[in-house]
């Protein structure tokens, strides 16, 4: 019998880069299963090659997709989490922001876990502030006049990525983070969405304890 629910495949005990995928599915009211069999799925699949988790398996067509940004973009198209106005330009801008967010995520994680100063230079030396200023400017384009999200009143798949980024930065750097009113406003707007409020009641931590701020 064919599997009726999509599956999100990721490492056990934390949500990491899979968190925005979980959140989008929760927000869309989509039932899914969570599997930790990362190697079985990515190496045992005969279709288009996948590697970096999370992985998303769609039972409707059998497709297996890897990489957070690709999965979110795919789900955004299926479940209506794309900019409503602007056509191809807004679609490209949404994708650009998704890739920007993935870059910040990777830099922040690498600095915390690989740099001798545990990311202190990244967090306080200007690099993170440059990224935050960039994301603040993206929020200013629409949120000041029409809503708290990246494209105004309409939540998009990139908003889930941005929400996950802030969760990750808080976990990694805590009180050392630069001030940013717009990102905090966006964070609270996302967290107050009913499905995400419920998700947080039982969710796994975004990352593991050994790389948490002040640990």
Buried (B, 14 or more C-beta within 10 A) or exposed (E): EEEEEBBBBBBEEBBBBBBBBBBBBBBBEEEBEBBEEBEEBBEEBEEEEBEEBBBBBBBEEEBBBBBBBBBBBBBBEBBEBBBEEEEEEBBEBBBEBBEBBBEBBEBBBEBBEEEEEBBBBBBBEEBBBEBBEEBBEBBEEBBEEEBBBBBBEBBBBBBBBBBBBBBBBBBBBEEBBBEBEBBEEBBEBBBEBEBBEEBEEEBBBBBBEEBBBEE
